[in-house]
Amino acid sequence: MVLVKVENVLFDEENAAGIVLLTDEKGKRILPIWVGLFEARAILMKLRDYHFPRPLTHDLMKNIILQLNATVDHVLIHEIKDNTFYAKIFIAVGESNATISIDSRPSDAIALALCANAKIYINEEVFSYSYDKEEFIRQQQLESIKHYLKENKDIEKIKH
């Protein structure tokens, strides 16, 4: 298992999705995971330590787990199948700390891990789909420039 952290959350306007960027401990590799816009927003708010006056869904989940005398031990993104990532939330229950796992979408698992200060892991095989971080950033910058140029070209056509 590879221990990762949430590096950032980007928004893909073209596909109306969020992209959670997970990096390894050394910060050399990056794995982007596309998630829904609402889930991306929740993760970004937790990442920026923004607090709402009332609990959001992931805060509620954490509070329920704590009230049941349990803790979020860690989450694991364990599989990718047909371009879909799969995750599990591992919960330590009671005084014995017996661990149970619960199937989850990666976005929910990541948001809950951030709420509960739990570690996030990725299976080695899944992390093999990661990119060199510097190369990924360069590629994203090129895509942004291409998108910007295309939009401006389209605007110029409309003006004339």
C-alpha positions, 0 to 999 in steps of 0.5 A: 500500500502507498500512503498518499495525501490530497495534493489539491482539487481541480475542476474540469469545466469541460466534463463538469467534474472535479479532479482529486490529486493524490500524491505519494509521500515523496511528492514525486508521483500523482494520481488524478481521480475524477469525482463529482462536483459536489464531492470535489467541493466537499473535499476542497472545503475539508482540505482548506479547513473550512468549517460550516455552522452545521455538519456536512454529510462527511462530518455527520458520518464521522460523528455517527462513527464516533458516537458508536465508539469507533474510529476511522482507521484508514481508507484504501483505494484498492481497485480500478475497473473500467476507469472506475476507482473503488475504495474501502473505509476501515473502521476500528470498532469498540475497545477491541479495535476490531476492524471492519471494512465498508465499500465506498466511492473514493470521493466519500472515503477521501472526504471522510478521511480528511474529516477524521484525520485518517490516513489514505492509502492506495493499492500498489497496482492502482498507484501504478496508474500514477504520473510523474508529478512534474510531467503531469503539471506541465501537461495540465498547463499545456491543456489549459493554454490550448483551451484558452486559445481555442476559446479566444479564437472562437470569440474572435470569430463571433466578433467578426 
